[in-house]
Amino acid sequence: MTSMLGHHMNKSVLVSIPSIFGNTEPRHCRLVGIETAGLWLESDHFSRLVGGSSDAPPALVFVPFSQIGCLAGAPAAAAPSAVASVGARTETSRLRRTTRDTAPRKKSR
């Protein structure tokens, strides 16, 4: 798993951390480090949570894998509306797989 994550090092990712953010909405973070127990993430969201000012540098935090709801690669310049479209695409692809897997198959001769 860490080899797949390595492709996203020092890049923007979308991550959902319900225990920190209080909901499942994914937020943009920069993946700074990977360890066997979790990820080092950097984000303005973390700075705001600890009471930092809006001009404070992004905070770096370690998040255990057990606290991460989901993680997806994201373009660095993606707008917050892109978060909603990622969720919609994920739901659409899940529905397609479900429909395809349960659709009756034609018998071949």
Residue pairs with C-beta under 8 A, 6 or more apart in sequence:
2 34
2 36
5 31
5 34
5 39
5 71
6 34
7 73
8 31
8 73
9 31
9 32
9 33
9 34
10 30
10 31
10 32
11 30
11 31
11 73
11 76
12 28
12 29
12 30
12 73
12 74
12 75
12 76
12 78
13 28
13 29
13 30
13 31
13 41
13 71
13 72
13 73
13 74
14 26
14 27
14 28
14 29
14 70
14 71
14 72
14 73
14 74
14 78
14 83
14 86
15 26
15 27
15 29
15 39
15 41
15 63
15 68
15 70
15 71
15 72
16 24
16 25
16 26
16 27
16 68
16 69
16 70
16 71
17 27
17 63
17 67
17 68
17 69
18 24
18 67
18 69
19 67
20 46
20 49
20 61
20 63
20 67
21 27
21 45
21 49
24 69
24 70
25 83
26 70
26 72
26 83
26 86
26 87
27 43
27 45
27 83
28 43
28 45
28 74
28 78
28 83
29 41
29 42
29 43
29 45
29 46
30 41
30 42
30 43
30 58
31 39
31 40
31 41
32 40
32 41
32 42
32 60
33 39
33 40
34 40
35 62
37 64
37 65
38 62
38 63
38 64
38 65
38 66
38 67
38 68
39 62
39 63
39 65
39 68
39 71
40 60
40 61
40 62
40 63
41 60
41 61
41 62
41 63
42 58
42 59
42 60
42 61
43 58
43 59
43 61
44 56
44 58
44 59
46 58
46 59
46 60
46 61
47 56
47 57
47 58
47 59
48 54
49 59
50 59
52 59
72 86
74 82
74 86
75 82
